[in-house]
Amino acid sequence: MANQFPEVLPEVSSMPTTGWYCQTSGSARRRVTKNSSPTEDQGIYNVKGVPGHTHNASAVVSVDADYSKYRDAAIKVPANVWAVGPLNLPIGLLTDSEEPDNANERYDRAIEKCVGYMSLFPENCTGHIREPTRSIGEIRTLVAPKARLETLTYIDEMGGWRVPVGANDEQKEQDMLVSDFPDVRVSMMPRSKHETATLNLGTSPSSLFIDFESGLNLRYRIDPLDAAAGTIGWKAREHRLWLVAIAAQEAADAAHTEAVQAANAQIQVNEAAALAFYGPGGVENPNPYDAALHAAWKAAYTELKRLRAVRDTAAAVLASATAAAAAAGQEAIWDNTIVFSWDHDKRIYKSTREVTVILNSVKAVYKAAADGVAPGAVPATGPIYDGTDAQHHKPRLTVTFPVMQTTGAFDGSCWLASIKNEEALSYATRQNGLTLAAEIRVDILGAGTPGPFKWVGMPALRIPVGGKYALPGPDILQEQFGDGGATDVQYNFYDKFASLTPLGLLRYQYRQQSAHAAHTAAETANNAQEAGDAEAAALAVAATRTAPDVLSFATRALHRNGALFYNRPGGFQKDLYAKQVLRDYGASVQPYVGLAHPLGAQILTSGIREALYVFKAPQVLEADLEQLNAAAKAELDAAEAALSDAHALVNRLRVGSDPEELAVAKAELEEAR
């Protein structure tokens, strides 16, 4: 039990004699104390007792710590490198706070984020103690009532950091203070066009390849599965299921073919039996009735009906297997992305698991010029990893991406790049994407060398914390975009955001015609009698900068210099591509005032403007066309079945039927044909 200490006045006991409560009798005081340390970087606050209260009275100490930090150096990023327009971080801009030493340990209790040490000076004593806040908390634990052992701080009492809801927090349920941000689908593809390089193939043979160090002088160039759709391969597990579905479809197709052949053969048997029964005179001049021949004909017709049922069942099974294989094939296609999730404890984005994919076509190409071979050229002996049964062709490569993570959040973003700090901003230009890109080590099954292998093509990325997209840095294939200067006629990723605005269309028209004029001049110079290697090189460069007509939007969407976002099955660019209206309007005609006798088709604007009220995205239009094709095929199959049924009906009605019914059946047969 509690023992009273008579030498201490007023009365004090060694342990509490009641529950935990705080009573001030209306005499509580609030004091704001200043930092009494000799330097600003050291915080010392003197908290004294309240006069008239005992030295063991309850007291609450609140310390506000300001960890705000402001930039002391400016960073200026050129326009359209890391964002649309320039990215400037001036001096004086609020930036990330600096973490205190042993931050994780300090954050374990709320008070320790602000108070590192506490000094206790008891009344009427000459000595004092100075201990870390945790130690003081442990002393308090020893003398606290049992009911409060687990509720020493706000964090312990509330079960973690909580979001305040107002002045009456204790009366309402408070949400946990966690960062619940959406997942980000990071595309492993280049943001520029996926294509083979034509210039400087020793640096990059294409916009997407696999690099490795060995004595083979080779790299692996990744070719597309469907260039228009932006796909390169399949998810490994779903690809296996797709192959199973294809095998089931092939088995169903073989069974259907066999059933159709059996039914067709039985039709011939049935017709032969009917001919034998009627004789050469046919139904108009039949032979005398023969019960055996009639029974044979009846048996042949019964077998025909059975085989038709088998054929129809096989057709239904084939249709179901075909649909299942198509769905499995669509599901198996890799959308080129890996999902990154936010880790609110570490304040990073990271992928949650390894991702394994099967690439459609990979060609070995020379890395550097040696012994008469050109960089980027495919060796005569391959290897080519595309799964076809041909000489120098091998099974497809299986690539496994490791678990990846970004840098910790700073300047509002997490970074997936070769540079892990702010230098990733200041170092970036339109031309150094290959140096800036993250080094992604992958495992490859089926390659002719042990590696290690590096996936090259995905640009450096930054993920704004809390956002849903990964914003790319400069791409790696330099011939696809210029320096961004006044004479540049090409487009990088961020240039394209303004390409469909009125000013953007005019700018594209100017650049397209300027590139065409430069290409024509380069051709003329190269065709001159005194032309040499310099003129040929200039022509090759000029050829990479030409572009389609300004109003040929569908053509521009597939062109390297089309200034439009490319089709991708997943990621940021997928959403951007879906917002574009892709239609070729053809070359502009003359204004009607310049024509002697203008025709309706030649009048550019015939008075009232036409409006496109309904817009279908390319993928929706493709799905509609597939449905129309499927419906047409179903109609054709139904017509073939109707023809077979009409033919059988005519044969059946030839015996013992009404002539009028037979005539109707023959008419239906002709119509079915």
JOQUIKA-V130531 format. One line per field, one symbol per residue. phi: phi as a letter, one per 30 degrees, with the letter a starting at -180 (. if undefined). psi: psi as a letter, one per 20 degrees, with the letter a starting at -180 (. if undefined). burial: 1 if it has 9 or more other C-alpha atoms within 8 Angstrom, else 0. A space follows every 10 residues. Layout:
# JOQUIKA-V130531
phi->???
psi->???
burial->???
This chain:
# JOQUIKA-V130531
phi->.dcdcddccd dbcdbdcbdd abbchicdbb bcccdcddbd dbcbbcccdc eicddcddbc ccbccccdbb dcbdbbcedh ccadidcccd djddbddddd dhddddddbd dddccdbbcc cddibccabb beeddddddd ddcddddcdc bdbeddddik dbcdbkdced cbdcdddbcc cddcccdccd ddddaddcbh dddbdadbac cacaddhbbc dccddbdddi cblbdddddd dddddddddd dddddddddd ddddddeddd ddddddddjd diddbddeeb dddddddddd dddddddddd dddddddddd dddddddddd dddddicbdc cdcddchbcb dcadbcbcdd bbcdbddbda hiccdidddd cidbcbidcb dicbeddccc dddcbdddda hibcbbadcc bdddddddbd ccdddddddc dbcbcjddbd jdcbdbkddd bbcedjdcbc cddddcdddd acciddcdcc bceddddcdc dedddddded dddddddddd dddddddddd dbdddddddd ddddcdaddd ccdddddccd cdibdddbda jedddddddc ccadciddcd eddccdbdce dcddbcjddd ccdbbcdedd dddddddddd dddddddddd dddddddddd ddddcicded dddddddddd ddd
psi->rppqnhippa pprhqqirro rppikjjqqp qoqrojqiqh jpoppoorrp piqrijqqqp pppppojqqq pjpqpoprqk girorqopnr pippapqppr qlgghhihpg hihhogqppp nqqkqhrrqo qqhgghhhgh hhjqqhijhj lhrhgghikr pqoqjahlhi iqpqqqnqon qqqpoopjrq iaporqqiql ihgohaiprp qqprjilqro ppqqgohhik qibqpgghhg hghghgghgh ghgghggggg ggghhhgggg hhgghhghai iahhmrrqpo hghhhggghg hghggghhgg ghghgggggg hgggggghgh hhppjjqppp qpoigilrpq qirqppqppg ppppqpgrpp ljqqpiqpqh jbqonjjqnr pjqrqqqppp prpqqarqpq kjqqpnrhpj aihhghhpri ikhhhhqqoo pqpppirjqi bqqppphprq qpoppirjqp pqaqrhohii qbijahjpjr paghhihjhj rghhgggggg gghghgghgg hhgghhiqhj qbhghghhgg ghhiirrrqh jmghhhiiqh kikqqqpqir aghghghiip ooppirqqrq qhijqgnprh iipgokepqq pnhpppqghg hghghhgggh ghghhgghgg ghggghghgg hhihokrphg hgggghghgh hh.
burial->0000100000 0110010000 0000000000 0000001000 0000100000 0000000000 0000000011 1001111111 1111111001 1000110000 0010011011 0111100100 0000000100 1110011000 1001100110 0110111001 0100000010 0001000000 1111111111 1111001000 1101111111 1100000111 1111100001 1111110110 1100110110 0110110011 0110011011 1011111110 1100010000 0011011001 1011001101 1001101100 1101100110 0111011111 1111001111 1001011111 1111111110 0001110110 0111110000 0011111111 1110111110 0011111101 0001110111 1111011110 1111000000 0111111111 1111101111 1111111011 0100000111 1111110011 0011101110 1101110110 0110110000 1000110111 1101111111 0111111111 1111111111 1111011000 0001000001 1100000000 0111000000 0000001000 1000000000 0000000010 0110011111 1011000000 1100110110 010
